[in-house]
């Protein structure tokens, strides 16, 4: 694992790397070839197409579009959109022409033009970046305003420009090359440099690729967004200068449709509208292709309208080609269509095949793997109508996976689902609903703007025979009856958006009843509810049971499991440990023991280290939701693990310390100093680094390379004059890749292509790069294979020995028990126990379930 | 509890009637600054001018509610008008013309719907492509430049009256009525609001055929574009390829945003859009009467949209605050006179 300094890179390798840098993407080669082919095609049709004069012409036509498109690339990379550049060209051109008429000196007038353009960009930037207005609408407003201002200032007609410099810029030549092309080339080079060599360029990609991650990686998201619009405005100013030179006057209607040509060029060049993916090279190629096509078409004297059609079609083709899902679908279309028809027929058969007697839902040998890790294996159990069965197990035991299968959201890999003894295939949510299964997830499927009645009947509205007219009164009546039956205290006309979480859950239950479900699965329904709401839900569940509905209830709360359910099914590590536990005959400790007892076949490394000063002191932390009163101490050189059930507030503690969430009460002291109003930037300055729970949510920017991801947070403190220190970055990256054993050891790979375990290593590496004194790790080995786990823990040990204070959240007890120097148990947002190394699983879980009075 | 109830519902009422309040404010200000505008004969002219804007805006509203955008609507008007009048020729067969108009309008809507709903191309790009194509189609049909409307019925539609009320207003009112029924009383309406509503999966998970529905939405927009085109053709008497265009699109979108349709999707009422259209027409008219440059209208339009956006953002913020307060008070959920007698 020795980190040898890099050997000097041979010329050939350097050349290859540069070529790879510039091309960025094999698809661009295809685009380049297309341009050549199209050009050749036109030349064959009209031989004089292939002439220096014509190429020059194409270049000049394309120049202004290319200049705007370069800046537009930055905007779109940042997940934005700008439709105002064309009008900005007109406006700034008019301003420049008027200034020149007034006798202002040429350089001053030119500066004014570009600055005016930037000014329009500032307006856009404020509206979009600071106020959060939709980019389309904001730039629509500036488009109209700029156009109007141009018309007003110019008095509705062209303003003549009689200036040698400007004429030269627009029409002149440097040798054989038109000046406009030179200017465009300069802008392209500057844009490329900005995007690929500066910190700012990285930021733009990060903001577009994953704004949440960008924020967590200390990037000033709003400023970056605003800056992209300012640059576009300035680029429009430059374009205006060239246009002035070419036309010899400022036309208030100039630049009409320019932005759309620019957007076309960007889209064709491969930059995705969803942000984070693309580059300048592609944009330039796209602009050239559009230029060649429009020039060629006019050469062939093709009517103007055909050019419109071709351009429109080009945009569509470009978008569609970059959609792998559509390409695949198009290829497999006939097959998938047939399969879909078959599935629909089978689903209806199920619904009609309901037999007599007690209805049952059974899982039989069900198994499922996710990316190599087993989620559930050989799971079999049955639930009957009229009973409440509790599905129990630790976090990650496989419960949610089973629920998703019942909901028709995920098919099992092995085994089968059986309803009333008939095997069924639930490949879409509708199939489950048809079969009489209703699942109440933790994320709701309710439309906030609609009323309770409308939501209850959404998708299954009652209509007046023959027409589309709603039978509102009938639906309202039925909803009211259902609500009454379940004794839910809600008005059928209440807007769901104004209802609290608990009330929304009840609406979901009402929806299930409307669908005449006879089997309802509830996935941790009370985790976000207040005490009062929980009581109401218990009553509801009992009513469902009394109505003869079968309920599968997933919960951690012992009291409610014992109160509601008659039977329990216990899962451990994806397998059924016991499928017929009669709760009345099983005391709690025995139930807990079933969930946790296991062979420890993994040894996690533990290194003894002497704990140093108190690095982090948290007292009474609350965040207004899940966190109520957490106390945690972490010393330098020790690992403290937060354990507890889902929803006990562990992640929230970390988020507060990382500056990603605001605490509503309590205190945090870092290295002895109290801190408040933490932001990610402040936290980082204090030496804190954070690895989030969900790497896809705030950890990784998927479209960026491994290298860019690793250096993202580090960049903020290491860039000089805004430039990316490339060799320092390369050293850092290769060290981290080696240290963490990232596989494949290729930093130029896109992060999206790595396996989960390696992606996790990248996120951890990003945190390590800033050499933190306090490391916050939220489930660092979740979804990671055994080998990677060991490697990650090795790193954690090493850091600990170097004196870092480590606060970790883990749902895997063996890991927690082995790695921790101390364990802090949270229960419902409060610290209930602090135990030293050596505590037992049973002890910890008992505290986690809130079953023991904690005398710390 | 009931005290809170009434205060919250009063706040809701104020938010809902914001467009109307804005209209009254504008009328008051204009009455002082330029009294000629508020003369009854001029006001009638304003409402007539608002009619095509309103109809197009209603189409834009439905699309915006689903969270999409239809860029092709403005030029679509030109395409349809040109195609219709062009096909009518000198003999002027109105029925034939209307059929052609419907063909083009519904066709445009269908293409948009398939691109956005089925192929799931972002609405902006899809309608940008159709917007470009529409310009091409318009050119193919308007080779001879400006076309003259010669059919007397069509001209009557544009300039005549029915029981003293100008036809355009009648048509706009009729369209508005149909839209109210559609959005409030049919399942099309409920589902449209559901698709654009906060939770993106709510409609799909509940079994709404989203792709098919979106196609219908854009076809409806295409239908309304057709009605606008017919009205404008009848009213102007001549059809140039630049009839409608970007300015009309801007007016329509501004009207919907002012009228309360959030650009974030989900909300939007027919009444609000109508009021928004009247506000736009009123401002344009006031500017013209007071002698403002015709070319500066775009500047005003831009400013109005900008203002409408700020107001929309502010309203969004207030609505969310209102919602949080309602949730924490738990008032909205209580059924007062519908209270069910609690049985143990």
Interface residues (C-beta under 8 A of the other chain):
Chain A: X81 X127 X131 X132 X133 X134 X136 X137 X138 X140 X141 X142 X143 X144 X145 X146 X147 X148 X149 X151 X152 X156 X252 X260 X263 X267 X273 X303 X304 X305 X306 X307 X308 X309 X311 X312 X313 X315 X316 X319 X320 X326 X429 X430 X433 X444 X445 X446 X447 X448 X449 X450 X454 X455 X458 X459 X460 X461 X463 X467 X468 X469 X470 X472 X480 X483 X484 X487 X489 X490 X491 X492 X494 X495 X497 X498 X499 X500 X503 X511
Chain B: X69 X115 X119 X121 X122 X124 X125 X126 X128 X129 X130 X131 X132 X133 X135 X136 X137 X138 X139 X140 X185 X186 X187 X188 X190 X191 X193 X194 X196 X197 X198 X199 X201 X202 X203 X205 X206 X207 X208 X250 X253 X257 X263 X264 X266 X267 X293 X294 X295 X296 X297 X298 X299 X300 X301 X302 X303 X305 X306 X309 X310 X313 X323 X326 X327 X328 X330 X332 X333 X334 X335 X336 X338 X339 X340 X342 X343
